[in-house]
Amino acid sequence: MIPPSPPPTRILLFTCFIPLLLLISAVLLVRISKALLWRITGRRQATSTRRLPPGSSGLPLIGETLSFLAANSSSRGFYAFVSTRRLRYGNCFKTNIFGKTHVFVSSTGAARAVLGNDFVGFTKRYIRSIAELLGEQSLLCATLESHRHLRRRMSGLFNPESLASSVRTFDLLTAEALRSWKPGETVVVFEDALKITFRAICKILMNSAGEDELEELQKDVFEVTEAMLAFPWKLPGSRFLRGLKARRRIMNMLKKIIHLRREGLEHHEDFLQSLVKEDEHTSDGSLTDSQIQDNILTLIIAGLPQNTPMLPKILSTDQLINLIGLDLKEVDRFHYSKLGSQVEGK
């Protein structure tokens, strides 16, 4: 008769320690992996982060986007956001807005280096939401070669003859607006100033839109500008989606005007006509319809005042206006210095 074998005590004891050994092995593996990753990428990351200026990344995912939008809605605009961080970090600082790291520079030398070095060392482009609103062919969002081409074709807008013509246009529209004011009528000067500015820009760029078209275009342009710093959510009723719809309406209107110009059915001596026609003195060639559309919209927006909330603050500092108010007779009594810093009664 064979005696029974003893119970496998040692084997049971060993199997009890298997989970513990696996846990220890996993911890050691993680530590070794981290050490190897640090050795491989640590120096490269250290080199790249050393080049970043000081600043804050804000909260996870959203960064400092909420602070930026809140400042942009205040009386000082986004300058409040910039000035606060400039005092804290200096003339050059980083932040995180709309999910991307942005670097702000506020010195003249740095701005000259960024704007004048022709894409050396980095690519000039706006955040994605602005590119969607202005267009991929906009001067602010174009690639290097396209940017050079656009600059050469659009430089005629800023020659002395064009600037002199622009001054005359503003002068005529301002005089027309002043003549429309009636005695005893309440006038919102800023609204009239916006209307004058918008119509002057449109007259210089494309002197073919009628009054009804200009009114609709002005509404759509303001929808686009309001959406430029909004969250890029394409939700029903969101500001960004309204801006995209307004852009589509603007593009459709410009497309019709460009078609009439190219077919010779309409001709005006304005900036749009110079973009549509072939230039015999250059080998650049003409611009495409999309390039013209995107950059006409860009120029209209660039010419409009962007910090409208500043007006109430400016008026609140003028105690004389607050005390006596203004009408046409009072305006005629005042003498404004060349710098606009002194107001004297005659």
C-alpha positions in Angstrom: 0.0 0.0 0.0 1.4 3.4 -1.1 1.3 6.1 1.5 -0.4 9.4 0.6 1.9 12.2 -0.6 2.3 15.2 1.7 0.3 18.4 0.7 2.2 20.8 -1.6 2.8 23.5 1.0 5.7 25.1 -0.7 3.9 25.3 -4.0 0.9 26.9 -2.4 3.1 29.4 -0.6 4.9 30.4 -3.8 1.6 30.9 -5.8 0.4 33.2 -3.1 3.2 35.6 -3.8 2.7 35.6 -7.6 0.3 38.6 -7.7 2.7 40.6 -5.4 5.7 39.8 -7.7 3.7 40.8 -10.8 2.8 44.2 -9.1 6.4 44.8 -8.2 7.5 44.0 -11.7 5.0 46.3 -13.2 6.1 49.2 -11.0 9.7 48.6 -11.9 8.9 48.4 -15.6 7.0 51.8 -15.4 10.0 53.4 -13.6 12.5 52.0 -16.1 10.3 53.2 -19.0 10.1 56.7 -17.6 13.8 56.9 -17.1 14.4 55.7 -20.7 11.9 58.2 -22.1 13.5 61.0 -20.1 16.9 60.1 -21.4 15.7 60.0 -25.0 13.4 63.1 -25.1 14.4 65.1 -22.0 17.1 67.2 -23.5 15.2 68.0 -26.6 12.1 69.1 -24.5 14.3 71.1 -22.2 15.9 72.9 -25.2 12.5 73.7 -26.8 10.9 74.9 -23.5 13.8 77.1 -22.8 12.9 79.1 -25.8 9.4 79.8 -24.7 8.8 83.1 -22.9 7.3 83.2 -19.4 3.6 83.1 -18.9 0.7 80.9 -17.8 -1.1 78.0 -19.6 -4.3 78.6 -17.4 -6.8 75.8 -16.8 -6.6 72.4 -18.5 -8.1 72.3 -22.0 -9.5 75.9 -22.0 -6.3 77.7 -20.9 -6.9 81.4 -20.4 -9.7 81.6 -23.0 -12.4 82.7 -20.6 -10.2 85.5 -19.2 -9.4 86.6 -22.7 -13.1 86.7 -23.8 -14.1 88.5 -20.6 -11.4 91.2 -21.1 -12.5 91.6 -24.8 -16.0 92.3 -23.6 -14.9 95.0 -21.1 -14.5 98.7 -21.8 -10.8 98.4 -22.4 -11.1 95.4 -24.8 -8.4 92.7 -24.9 -5.8 95.4 -24.0 -6.7 94.7 -20.3 -5.8 91.1 -20.8 -2.5 92.0 -22.4 -1.5 94.8 -20.1 -2.1 92.7 -16.9 0.2 89.9 -18.2 2.8 92.4 -19.6 3.2 93.9 -16.1 3.6 90.4 -14.6 5.8 88.7 -17.3 7.3 91.5 -19.4 7.0 92.6 -23.0 7.0 89.0 -24.3 4.8 86.4 -22.7 2.9 83.2 -23.5 -0.6 82.1 -22.9 -3.1 79.5 -24.0 -6.2 80.6 -25.9 -8.6 78.5 -27.9 -6.6 75.4 -27.2 -3.3 76.8 -28.7 -0.2 78.4 -27.1 0.1 82.0 -28.2 3.0 84.4 -27.6 2.3 88.1 -27.2 5.0 90.7 -28.1 4.5 94.4 -27.3 7.8 96.1 -28.1 8.3 97.9 -31.4 11.4 96.0 -32.2 9.7 92.6 -31.8 6.7 93.7 -33.9 9.1 94.9 -36.6 10.9 91.6 -36.6 7.6 89.6 -36.8 6.0 91.7 -39.5 9.0 92.5 -41.6 11.1 89.3 -41.8 8.9 87.6 -44.5 8.1 84.3 -42.7 11.7 83.6 -41.5 11.6 81.1 -38.6 7.8 80.8 -38.3 4.6 80.9 -40.2 2.2 83.9 -39.9 -1.4 82.8 -39.5 -4.4 83.4 -37.3 -6.3 80.9 -35.2 -8.4 78.4 -37.1 -11.7 80.1 -36.3 -10.6 83.4 -37.8 -9.4 81.6 -40.9 -12.8 80.0 -41.4 -14.5 83.4 -41.1 -12.0 85.4 -43.3 -11.1 82.6 -45.7 -8.1 80.5 -46.4 -7.0 82.9 -49.2 -7.1 86.0 -46.9 -3.9 87.9 -46.7 -3.9 87.1 -42.9 -4.1 83.3 -43.5 -2.4 82.7 -46.8 0.7 80.6 -47.3 4.1 82.1 -48.1 4.0 82.2 -51.9 0.3 83.2 -51.9 1.0 86.0 -49.4 3.7 87.5 -51.6 1.5 87.3 -54.6 -1.4 89.0 -52.8 0.8 91.7 -51.3 2.1 92.7 -54.8 -1.4 92.8 -56.3 -2.9 94.7 -53.4 -0.1 97.3 -52.9 -1.8 99.7 -55.3 -4.4 100.4 -52.6 -1.8 102.2 -50.5 0.0 104.4 -53.1 -0.3 108.2 -52.7 -2.9 108.6 -55.4 -5.2 106.0 -53.8 -4.7 107.5 -50.3 -5.6 111.0 -51.6 -8.7 109.7 -53.3 -9.7 107.9 -50.0 -9.4 111.2 -48.1 -11.7 112.9 -50.6 -14.2 110.1 -50.3 -14.3 110.4 -46.5 -14.6 114.1 -46.7 -17.6 114.0 -49.1 -19.4 111.3 -47.0 -18.8 113.2 -43.8 -20.2 116.5 -45.3 -23.2 114.6 -46.6 -23.9 113.1 -43.1 -23.6 116.5 -41.5 -26.1 118.0 -43.9 -28.6 115.3 -43.1 -28.7 116.4 -39.4 -31.8 118.4 -38.6 -32.1 121.1 -35.9 -33.4 119.7 -32.6 -32.7 116.1 -33.7 -30.9 113.7 -31.5 -27.9 112.2 -33.3 -25.9 109.2 -32.2 -22.5 110.3 -33.5 -20.8 107.0 -33.2 -23.4 105.2 -35.3 -23.1 107.9 -38.1 -19.3 107.6 -37.8 -19.5 103.8 -38.3 -21.8 104.2 -41.3 -19.5 106.8 -42.9 -16.5 104.6 -42.3 -18.2 101.5 -43.7 -19.6 103.3 -46.8 -16.3 105.0 -47.5 -14.4 101.6 -47.4 -17.0 100.0 -49.7 -16.9 102.9 -52.1 -13.1 102.7 -52.3 -13.0 98.9 -52.6 -16.0 98.2 -54.8 -18.0 101.3 -55.9 -21.0 99.3 -57.2 -23.2 98.2 -54.3 -26.5 99.9 -53.9 -27.9 101.4 -50.6 -29.9 98.3 -49.8 -27.0 96.0 -50.5 -24.7 98.2 -48.3 -27.1 98.0 -45.4 -27.3 94.2 -45.6 -23.5 94.0 -46.1 -22.9 96.1 -43.1 -25.0 93.8 -40.9 -23.3 90.7 -42.2 -19.8 92.2 -41.7 -20.6 93.0 -38.1 -21.8 89.5 -37.6 -18.5 88.2 -38.9 -16.5 90.5 -36.6 -18.5 89.5 -33.6 -17.8 85.9 -34.4 -14.0 86.3 -34.8 -13.3 86.0 -31.0 -16.2 83.7 -30.1 -15.9 80.1 -29.2 -15.8 78.1 -32.5 -18.9 76.1 -31.7 -21.1 75.4 -34.7 -24.2 75.0 -32.6 -27.6 76.4 -33.7 -27.9 80.0 -32.6 -24.2 80.3 -31.6 -22.3 83.5 -32.5 -19.7 81.6 -34.5 -22.3 79.8 -36.7 -24.1 83.1 -37.3 -20.8 84.6 -38.4 -20.2 81.7 -40.8 -23.7 82.2 -42.3 -23.0 85.9 -42.7 -19.7 85.1 -44.4 -21.5 82.9 -47.0 -24.0 85.7 -47.8 -21.1 88.2 -48.2 -19.2 85.7 -50.5 -22.4 85.2 -52.7 -22.8 89.0 -53.1 -19.1 89.5 -54.0 -19.2 86.6 -56.4 -22.1 88.2 -58.4 -20.2 91.5 -58.5 -17.0 89.9 -59.6 -18.8 88.0 -62.3 -20.3 91.2 -63.7 -16.8 92.8 -63.8 -15.2 89.8 -65.5 -17.9 89.6 -68.2 -17.6 93.4 -68.9 -21.2 94.0 -67.9 -20.1 96.5 -65.2 -17.1 98.7 -64.8 -16.0 101.1 -62.0 -12.7 102.7 -61.3 -12.2 101.2 -57.9 -9.9 98.7 -56.2 -11.9 95.7 -57.2 -11.6 96.6 -60.9 -7.8 96.7 -60.5 -7.9 93.2 -59.0 -10.1 91.7 -61.6 -8.2 93.0 -64.7 -5.0 91.4 -66.0 -1.9 93.5 -65.3 0.3 93.7 -68.3 3.3 95.0 -66.3 3.6 92.0 -64.0 4.1 88.2 -64.5 2.1 87.4 -61.3 -1.2 86.9 -63.2 -4.7 87.7 -62.1 -6.2 86.7 -58.8 -8.8 84.0 -58.5 -12.4 84.8 -57.5 -11.9 83.2 -54.0 -8.7 85.3 -53.5 -10.5 88.5 -54.3 -13.6 87.6 -52.2 -11.6 86.7 -49.1 -9.4 89.8 -49.3 -12.2 92.3 -50.0 -13.8 91.0 -46.8 -10.5 91.2 -44.9 -9.9 94.8 -46.0 -13.5 95.8 -45.0 -13.1 94.4 -41.5 -9.5 95.8 -41.2 -10.8 99.3 -41.9 -13.5 99.3 -39.3 -13.0 100.4 -35.6 -12.6 97.2 -33.6 -13.0 98.6 -30.0 -16.5 100.1 -30.0 -16.9 99.8 -26.2 -14.2 102.5 -25.8 -16.6 105.3 -26.8 -18.7 105.5 -23.6 -15.5 105.6 -21.6 -14.0 108.4 -23.7 -17.3 110.4 -23.4 -17.4 109.9 -19.7 -14.0 111.5 -19.2 -15.2 114.7 -21.0 -16.9 116.5 -18.1 -17.8 119.5 -20.3 -19.9 117.3 -22.7 -21.6 115.6 -19.7 -22.6 118.9 -18.2 -24.0 120.8 -21.2 -24.6 118.2 -23.9 -24.0 118.7 -27.6 -26.0 119.9 -30.5 -25.1 121.6 -33.8 -24.9 125.1 -32.2 -22.7 123.8 -29.4 -20.4 122.0 -31.8 -19.9 125.3 -33.7 -18.9 127.0 -30.5 -16.0 124.7 -29.8 -12.5 124.9 -31.0 -10.6 121.6 -31.2 -6.8 121.5 -31.1 -4.9 119.6 -33.8 -4.3 116.8 -31.4 -7.9 116.8 -30.1 -6.7 117.2 -26.5 -8.1 120.6 -25.8 -11.7 121.9 -26.1 -12.3 125.6 -25.8 -15.5 127.7 -26.1 -15.3 130.7 -28.4 
